[in-house]
Amino acid sequence: MLGSDHASRLTAFEALLAWPGGLQLGGGVTTDNAMEYLDAGASHVIVTSFVFREGQLEEDRLKALVKLVGKQRLVLDLSCRQRDGQYWVVTDRWQRFSSLSLGEASLAELAGSCDEFLVHGVDVEGMQLGIDETLVELLGKWSPIPVTYAGGARTLVRAQISCFLGPLFVKACTVVYYSVGWPTGN
């Protein structure tokens, strides 16, 4: 969602009603409104700021959201930036580094609470510099569940390329989003 104002919410609900079960919705999702979006037709809700506050993962909030919507309808946004050789989840419009670094152990633990991860490669987002191939490769190695990657696509042609980067498969979902997972034959 672009915002929580009336016009943005109206547009989001119109889209959800037009394609029930076909869209994920994120932006301001909390335990107070998540079911409203799912009941309106969202396949999943995407959450960041509700579970990350002041740079800390609020595990009680994450557990409450999972209890409410079920892990099968939850996408965790773990958008990140690189610092000191590691990728760290960033919040507050990607300006605040959280205390959570991405790695095999952190992704395995969080995978128990969601169906999928959404990861923006913030260092290349909106710059059309190409995807952060290092990040995509690490996500493919570390994540036990599907990951949608966004950031850095230069052209539609580049976004439509399906390729192998080490053991992972990258398949374009839209112009700037990449699904990271294992080949399915599609």
C-alpha beads as a LAMMPS data file, in Angstrom:
LAMMPS data file: protein, C-alpha beads

186 atoms
185 bonds

1 atom types
1 bond types

-500.0 500.0 xlo xhi
-500.0 500.0 ylo yhi
-500.0 500.0 zlo zhi

Masses

1 110.0

Atoms # bond

1 1 1 0.000 0.000 0.000
2 1 1 1.236 3.479 -0.689
3 1 1 -0.072 4.917 2.543
4 1 1 -2.649 4.535 5.257
5 1 1 -4.727 7.500 4.093
6 1 1 -8.312 6.941 2.941
7 1 1 -7.518 7.061 -0.783
8 1 1 -4.704 4.501 -0.488
9 1 1 -6.822 2.150 1.589
10 1 1 -9.724 2.463 -0.848
11 1 1 -7.461 1.666 -3.793
12 1 1 -5.989 -1.313 -1.943
13 1 1 -9.429 -2.733 -1.173
14 1 1 -10.526 -2.234 -4.785
15 1 1 -7.477 -4.189 -5.966
16 1 1 -8.055 -6.971 -3.426
17 1 1 -11.693 -7.289 -4.464
18 1 1 -10.726 -7.334 -8.155
19 1 1 -8.288 -10.226 -7.691
20 1 1 -9.226 -12.221 -4.580
21 1 1 -6.364 -14.401 -3.395
22 1 1 -4.019 -12.960 -6.007
23 1 1 -2.341 -10.134 -4.131
24 1 1 -0.284 -9.699 -0.998
25 1 1 -0.789 -6.496 0.969
26 1 1 1.738 -4.631 3.070
27 1 1 2.122 -1.224 4.596
28 1 1 0.942 -0.455 8.096
29 1 1 -0.221 -4.008 8.791
30 1 1 -0.877 -4.704 12.488
31 1 1 -2.906 -7.126 14.569
32 1 1 -5.682 -4.511 14.448
33 1 1 -6.106 -4.571 10.655
34 1 1 -4.472 -7.729 9.242
35 1 1 -7.686 -9.779 9.170
36 1 1 -9.511 -6.935 7.442
37 1 1 -7.092 -7.201 4.495
38 1 1 -7.175 -10.992 4.415
39 1 1 -10.977 -11.022 4.598
40 1 1 -11.038 -8.541 1.690
41 1 1 -9.080 -10.974 -0.466
42 1 1 -5.346 -10.608 0.250
43 1 1 -3.555 -13.940 -0.013
44 1 1 -0.978 -12.760 2.567
45 1 1 -0.159 -9.713 4.627
46 1 1 3.376 -8.307 4.563
47 1 1 4.777 -6.898 7.778
48 1 1 7.890 -5.030 8.890
49 1 1 7.374 -2.070 11.185
50 1 1 4.810 -3.805 13.406
51 1 1 7.334 -6.471 14.380
52 1 1 10.465 -4.284 14.296
53 1 1 10.371 -1.335 16.689
54 1 1 13.280 0.932 17.465
55 1 1 15.648 -1.459 15.734
56 1 1 14.573 -4.536 17.680
57 1 1 12.580 -7.585 16.630
58 1 1 9.494 -7.648 18.874
59 1 1 8.949 -11.394 19.142
60 1 1 5.717 -11.032 21.147
61 1 1 4.189 -8.937 18.364
62 1 1 5.308 -11.453 15.735
63 1 1 3.800 -14.326 17.751
64 1 1 0.525 -12.420 18.142
65 1 1 0.340 -11.784 14.406
66 1 1 1.094 -15.440 13.609
67 1 1 -1.593 -16.552 16.072
68 1 1 -4.092 -14.198 14.432
69 1 1 -3.461 -14.826 10.717
70 1 1 -1.474 -18.073 10.680
71 1 1 2.076 -18.410 9.404
72 1 1 0.749 -19.556 6.004
73 1 1 -0.673 -16.065 5.341
74 1 1 2.238 -13.988 6.612
75 1 1 5.186 -12.527 4.678
76 1 1 8.026 -11.002 6.688
77 1 1 9.737 -8.053 5.041
78 1 1 13.415 -8.372 5.864
79 1 1 14.686 -5.618 3.594
80 1 1 18.347 -5.086 4.278
81 1 1 21.492 -3.079 3.743
82 1 1 25.077 -4.154 3.946
83 1 1 27.299 -2.939 6.789
84 1 1 30.634 -4.331 7.898
85 1 1 30.360 -7.286 5.538
86 1 1 26.933 -8.419 6.771
87 1 1 23.374 -7.754 5.658
88 1 1 21.225 -6.140 8.363
89 1 1 17.447 -5.714 8.371
90 1 1 16.607 -2.018 8.073
91 1 1 13.403 -0.306 9.191
92 1 1 11.908 3.183 9.377
93 1 1 11.938 3.826 5.643
94 1 1 15.172 1.834 5.408
95 1 1 17.073 4.395 7.488
96 1 1 17.500 2.503 10.777
97 1 1 19.685 -0.580 11.048
98 1 1 18.049 -3.181 13.240
99 1 1 19.894 -5.553 15.544
100 1 1 19.056 -8.482 13.229
101 1 1 21.607 -9.602 10.679
102 1 1 20.554 -12.024 7.981
103 1 1 22.132 -15.449 8.135
104 1 1 21.250 -19.104 7.990
105 1 1 20.308 -19.252 11.686
106 1 1 18.181 -16.075 11.731
107 1 1 16.300 -17.027 8.567
108 1 1 15.697 -20.570 9.831
109 1 1 14.273 -19.230 13.076
110 1 1 12.041 -16.639 11.399
111 1 1 10.849 -19.164 8.791
112 1 1 8.865 -20.816 11.561
113 1 1 6.693 -17.704 11.718
114 1 1 5.907 -16.991 8.069
115 1 1 5.231 -18.425 4.639
116 1 1 7.710 -16.281 2.740
117 1 1 10.295 -13.527 3.086
118 1 1 10.317 -10.286 1.108
119 1 1 13.793 -8.783 0.845
120 1 1 14.587 -5.493 -0.851
121 1 1 18.252 -5.087 -1.643
122 1 1 18.128 -1.532 -0.300
123 1 1 21.673 -0.703 -1.397
124 1 1 20.604 -1.046 -5.058
125 1 1 16.853 -0.348 -4.792
126 1 1 15.674 2.250 -7.288
127 1 1 19.131 2.783 -8.781
128 1 1 18.913 0.374 -11.727
129 1 1 22.442 -0.818 -10.954
130 1 1 21.591 -4.496 -11.287
131 1 1 20.482 -6.894 -8.601
132 1 1 22.661 -7.500 -5.554
133 1 1 23.793 -10.922 -6.744
134 1 1 25.728 -11.589 -3.538
135 1 1 22.608 -11.031 -1.452
136 1 1 20.455 -13.127 -3.791
137 1 1 22.966 -15.978 -3.679
138 1 1 23.142 -15.858 0.133
139 1 1 19.346 -15.841 0.421
140 1 1 19.221 -18.902 -1.814
141 1 1 21.745 -20.704 0.387
142 1 1 20.295 -19.656 3.723
143 1 1 16.517 -19.528 3.413
144 1 1 14.459 -22.669 4.010
145 1 1 11.321 -20.957 2.596
146 1 1 10.603 -18.906 -0.547
147 1 1 12.078 -15.416 -0.757
148 1 1 10.907 -12.636 -3.038
149 1 1 13.807 -10.334 -3.818
150 1 1 13.437 -6.779 -5.108
151 1 1 15.934 -4.158 -6.077
152 1 1 18.260 -3.049 -8.819
153 1 1 16.597 -4.314 -11.994
154 1 1 17.765 -2.282 -14.993
155 1 1 15.439 -3.404 -17.741
156 1 1 12.422 -5.587 -18.345
157 1 1 14.683 -7.956 -20.280
158 1 1 16.987 -8.296 -17.265
159 1 1 14.022 -8.773 -14.978
160 1 1 12.692 -11.600 -17.125
161 1 1 15.926 -13.556 -17.115
162 1 1 15.822 -16.799 -15.187
163 1 1 19.255 -18.015 -14.171
164 1 1 21.186 -20.069 -11.696
165 1 1 23.439 -18.331 -9.171
166 1 1 25.167 -21.190 -7.428
167 1 1 22.600 -23.559 -5.914
168 1 1 19.629 -21.223 -6.196
169 1 1 17.110 -20.413 -8.849
170 1 1 16.079 -16.839 -9.553
171 1 1 12.876 -16.311 -11.490
172 1 1 11.367 -12.931 -12.292
173 1 1 7.945 -12.202 -10.792
174 1 1 7.591 -8.636 -12.009
175 1 1 9.915 -6.014 -13.379
176 1 1 11.711 -5.531 -10.075
177 1 1 10.804 -8.588 -8.001
178 1 1 12.637 -11.892 -8.076
179 1 1 11.473 -15.092 -6.411
180 1 1 14.340 -16.955 -4.863
181 1 1 13.856 -20.636 -4.354
182 1 1 14.335 -23.936 -6.072
183 1 1 13.481 -24.841 -9.676
184 1 1 9.923 -26.059 -10.100
185 1 1 10.045 -26.793 -13.797
186 1 1 8.019 -23.687 -14.713

Bonds

1 1 1 2
2 1 2 3
3 1 3 4
4 1 4 5
5 1 5 6
6 1 6 7
7 1 7 8
8 1 8 9
9 1 9 10
10 1 10 11
11 1 11 12
12 1 12 13
13 1 13 14
14 1 14 15
15 1 15 16
16 1 16 17
17 1 17 18
18 1 18 19
19 1 19 20
20 1 20 21
21 1 21 22
22 1 22 23
23 1 23 24
24 1 24 25
25 1 25 26
26 1 26 27
27 1 27 28
28 1 28 29
29 1 29 30
30 1 30 31
31 1 31 32
32 1 32 33
33 1 33 34
34 1 34 35
35 1 35 36
36 1 36 37
37 1 37 38
38 1 38 39
39 1 39 40
40 1 40 41
41 1 41 42
42 1 42 43
43 1 43 44
44 1 44 45
45 1 45 46
46 1 46 47
47 1 47 48
48 1 48 49
49 1 49 50
50 1 50 51
51 1 51 52
52 1 52 53
53 1 53 54
54 1 54 55
55 1 55 56
56 1 56 57
57 1 57 58
58 1 58 59
59 1 59 60
60 1 60 61
61 1 61 62
62 1 62 63
63 1 63 64
64 1 64 65
65 1 65 66
66 1 66 67
67 1 67 68
68 1 68 69
69 1 69 70
70 1 70 71
71 1 71 72
72 1 72 73
73 1 73 74
74 1 74 75
75 1 75 76
76 1 76 77
77 1 77 78
78 1 78 79
79 1 79 80
80 1 80 81
81 1 81 82
82 1 82 83
83 1 83 84
84 1 84 85
85 1 85 86
86 1 86 87
87 1 87 88
88 1 88 89
89 1 89 90
90 1 90 91
91 1 91 92
92 1 92 93
93 1 93 94
94 1 94 95
95 1 95 96
96 1 96 97
97 1 97 98
98 1 98 99
99 1 99 100
100 1 100 101
101 1 101 102
102 1 102 103
103 1 103 104
104 1 104 105
105 1 105 106
106 1 106 107
107 1 107 108
108 1 108 109
109 1 109 110
110 1 110 111
111 1 111 112
112 1 112 113
113 1 113 114
114 1 114 115
115 1 115 116
116 1 116 117
117 1 117 118
118 1 118 119
119 1 119 120
120 1 120 121
121 1 121 122
122 1 122 123
123 1 123 124
124 1 124 125
125 1 125 126
126 1 126 127
127 1 127 128
128 1 128 129
129 1 129 130
130 1 130 131
131 1 131 132
132 1 132 133
133 1 133 134
134 1 134 135
135 1 135 136
136 1 136 137
137 1 137 138
138 1 138 139
139 1 139 140
140 1 140 141
141 1 141 142
142 1 142 143
143 1 143 144
144 1 144 145
145 1 145 146
146 1 146 147
147 1 147 148
148 1 148 149
149 1 149 150
150 1 150 151
151 1 151 152
152 1 152 153
153 1 153 154
154 1 154 155
155 1 155 156
156 1 156 157
157 1 157 158
158 1 158 159
159 1 159 160
160 1 160 161
161 1 161 162
162 1 162 163
163 1 163 164
164 1 164 165
165 1 165 166
166 1 166 167
167 1 167 168
168 1 168 169
169 1 169 170
170 1 170 171
171 1 171 172
172 1 172 173
173 1 173 174
174 1 174 175
175 1 175 176
176 1 176 177
177 1 177 178
178 1 178 179
179 1 179 180
180 1 180 181
181 1 181 182
182 1 182 183
183 1 183 184
184 1 184 185
185 1 185 186
